[in-house]
Amino acid sequence: SVPHTGVPIEWLQGSALALPVNDGAIDLVLCQLGLQFFPDRACAVREMKRVLVSSGRVALSVYSAIERTPGAEAFASALDERLGPDASKIKRAEHIFADANEVGDLLRKEGLDDV
């Protein structure tokens, strides 16, 4: 038998705009490379805050500016050159947060502290 280490994790699936969790029920919200794709980012952040316990944390990552990601920028440029000027629209949308302060400002605006 394998000894139990760490803490148990319960994985849930649902919309980021209406998390299937009671208020104040979650210790940690992990959002990895998703925020930039949500149709209402402010709503998603409010949902993260809603489900957190008072001492809860959000772990969040987004792509940096496409200009700081040479491979992604080269790919997007190649799409536009080969397939037309709007072919890279979705790829470029992944990099909507060109400045880390934009993410912090959004989190603070929606009530998260200590960003």
C-alpha positions in Angstrom: 0.0 0.0 0.0 1.2 3.5 -0.8 1.3 5.9 2.1 -0.9 9.0 1.8 1.1 12.2 1.5 0.0 15.8 1.1 -3.5 17.0 1.1 -6.5 15.5 -0.8 -7.6 17.3 -3.9 -11.1 17.3 -5.2 -11.2 18.2 -9.0 -14.4 19.9 -10.2 -15.5 20.8 -13.7 -17.7 23.7 -14.5 -18.0 27.1 -16.1 -15.5 29.7 -14.9 -18.4 32.2 -15.0 -20.6 30.1 -12.6 -18.4 27.8 -10.6 -20.3 24.8 -9.2 -19.1 25.5 -5.6 -20.7 27.1 -2.6 -19.5 30.5 -1.4 -16.4 30.4 0.7 -15.7 26.7 0.2 -12.4 26.6 -1.6 -8.8 27.1 -0.3 -7.1 27.5 -3.6 -8.3 28.4 -7.1 -5.9 27.5 -9.9 -6.4 29.1 -13.2 -3.6 28.2 -15.6 -3.6 29.8 -19.0 -7.4 30.3 -19.0 -8.3 33.8 -18.0 -7.5 35.3 -21.4 -10.1 33.0 -23.0 -13.1 33.7 -20.7 -15.8 35.8 -22.4 -16.2 37.8 -19.2 -12.9 37.9 -17.3 -14.2 40.2 -14.6 -17.1 37.8 -13.9 -14.6 34.9 -13.7 -12.4 36.7 -11.2 -15.5 37.5 -9.1 -16.4 33.8 -9.1 -12.9 32.9 -8.0 -13.2 35.4 -5.1 -16.8 34.1 -4.2 -15.7 30.5 -3.8 -12.6 31.2 -1.7 -12.4 30.9 2.0 -11.4 34.2 3.7 -7.7 33.1 3.8 -7.9 31.5 0.3 -5.5 32.0 -2.6 -5.7 32.3 -6.4 -2.9 30.9 -8.4 -3.1 32.5 -11.8 -1.0 32.5 -15.0 -1.5 34.0 -18.4 0.7 34.3 -21.5 2.9 37.4 -21.7 2.8 39.9 -24.6 3.2 38.1 -27.9 6.2 40.3 -28.7 8.0 38.7 -25.7 7.3 35.2 -27.0 9.3 34.9 -30.2 8.0 31.5 -31.2 4.3 32.5 -30.8 4.9 35.7 -32.6 6.6 33.9 -35.5 3.8 31.4 -35.7 1.2 34.2 -35.7 3.0 36.1 -38.4 3.3 32.9 -40.5 -0.4 32.3 -40.2 -1.2 35.8 -41.4 1.3 35.6 -44.3 0.1 32.2 -45.5 -3.7 32.3 -44.7 -4.7 35.9 -44.6 -4.4 38.9 -42.3 -6.8 37.7 -39.7 -5.6 34.1 -39.5 -3.7 34.6 -36.3 -6.5 36.4 -34.4 -7.1 33.5 -32.0 -3.4 32.9 -31.5 -2.8 36.6 -30.7 -5.8 36.6 -28.3 -3.9 34.2 -26.0 -1.6 37.2 -25.4 -4.2 39.7 -24.5 -2.5 40.7 -21.3 0.5 42.6 -22.6 1.5 43.9 -19.2 1.4 42.0 -15.9 -0.1 45.1 -14.2 -3.3 44.6 -16.3 -3.9 41.2 -14.6 -3.2 42.7 -11.1 -5.4 45.7 -11.8 -8.3 43.3 -12.9 -7.8 41.2 -9.7 -7.8 44.2 -7.4 -10.8 45.8 -9.2 -12.8 42.6 -8.5 -11.9 42.6 -4.8 -8.8 40.4 -4.5 -6.1 41.8 -2.2 -2.4 41.2 -1.8 -1.9 40.7 -5.6 
